[in-house]
Amino acid sequence: MHVLVNHVPNALRLHGNIEHFSQQGLEKLNDNVTACFIRSSSQIKMEAFREVMQKQNRIHHLAISCQRENVTVSCSICKNSGHNKRTCHGDRP
């Protein structure tokens, strides 16, 4: 109640709305960490914390190392890019 009476009016005057102060992002992070904790750890205090952090690090490093390169493919019939032989309209070079 204190925040609603004393701080929200000032935030509305300064920022126009208070949606930037929402805690939805932190709530979602908490949901993800809790799910990871329950599914992926031994649930024994600091050991569980280390296991959760190791899993998050593996996910992060795999995402970086497994990024796909964009490859431009050209049609085997007309040699133009942007389509393949199934969608080629017969435009021969």
C-alpha positions as CSV (number, residue, x, y, z in Angstrom):
1,M,0.0,0.0,0.0
2,H,2.9,2.3,0.8
3,V,4.3,2.0,-2.7
4,L,0.8,2.6,-4.3
5,V,0.2,5.7,-2.3
6,N,3.7,7.3,-2.2
7,H,5.7,6.1,-5.2
8,V,3.3,5.1,-8.1
9,P,2.1,8.7,-8.6
10,N,5.7,10.0,-9.0
11,A,6.5,7.2,-11.4
12,L,3.4,8.0,-13.4
13,R,4.4,11.7,-13.6
14,L,8.0,10.9,-14.6
15,H,7.5,7.9,-16.9
16,G,3.9,8.1,-18.1
17,N,3.2,4.5,-17.1
18,I,4.5,1.9,-14.7
19,E,4.8,-1.1,-17.1
20,H,8.6,-0.8,-17.1
21,F,8.6,-1.6,-13.4
22,S,6.7,-4.8,-13.8
23,Q,8.3,-7.9,-12.2
24,Q,7.1,-10.3,-15.0
25,G,10.6,-10.9,-16.3
26,L,11.9,-11.8,-12.8
27,E,8.9,-14.0,-12.2
28,K,9.5,-15.9,-15.5
29,L,13.2,-16.3,-14.6
30,N,12.2,-17.7,-11.2
31,D,9.8,-20.2,-12.9
32,N,12.6,-21.3,-15.3
33,V,15.2,-21.7,-12.5
34,T,12.7,-23.5,-10.3
35,A,11.8,-25.9,-13.1
36,C,15.5,-26.5,-13.8
37,F,16.2,-27.1,-10.2
38,I,13.4,-29.6,-9.8
39,R,14.1,-31.5,-13.1
40,S,17.9,-31.3,-13.4
41,S,19.5,-31.4,-10.0
42,S,20.0,-33.5,-7.0
43,Q,18.2,-30.8,-5.0
44,I,20.8,-30.8,-2.2
45,K,21.5,-27.1,-1.4
46,M,24.8,-25.9,-2.9
47,E,25.3,-29.0,-5.0
48,A,21.9,-28.2,-6.7
49,F,23.0,-24.6,-7.3
50,R,26.2,-25.7,-8.9
51,E,24.3,-28.3,-11.1
52,V,21.8,-25.7,-12.2
53,M,24.5,-23.2,-13.1
54,Q,26.5,-25.9,-15.0
55,K,23.4,-26.8,-17.0
56,Q,22.8,-23.1,-17.9
57,N,26.5,-22.7,-18.9
58,R,26.3,-25.8,-21.1
59,I,23.1,-24.5,-22.8
60,H,24.7,-21.1,-23.4
61,H,28.0,-22.5,-24.8
62,L,26.1,-25.0,-27.0
63,A,23.9,-22.3,-28.4
64,I,27.0,-20.2,-29.3
65,S,29.0,-23.1,-30.8
66,C,26.1,-24.6,-32.7
67,Q,24.9,-21.5,-34.6
68,R,24.1,-22.3,-38.2
69,E,25.7,-20.3,-41.0
70,N,23.5,-18.9,-43.7
71,V,24.2,-20.6,-47.0
72,T,23.0,-19.3,-50.3
73,V,21.7,-22.1,-52.5
74,S,21.2,-21.7,-56.2
75,C,18.8,-23.5,-58.4
76,S,20.4,-26.5,-60.2
77,I,18.3,-25.8,-63.4
78,C,18.7,-22.0,-63.9
79,K,21.6,-21.3,-61.5
80,N,19.7,-18.3,-59.9
81,S,19.5,-18.1,-56.2
82,G,16.3,-17.7,-54.1
83,H,14.6,-20.9,-55.3
84,N,15.3,-24.6,-56.0
85,K,14.6,-27.0,-58.9
86,R,11.1,-27.8,-57.6
87,T,10.0,-24.1,-57.6
88,C,12.0,-23.1,-60.7
89,H,9.9,-21.5,-63.5
90,G,12.2,-22.7,-66.1
91,D,14.2,-19.5,-66.5
92,R,17.4,-20.9,-68.0
93,P,20.6,-18.8,-68.2
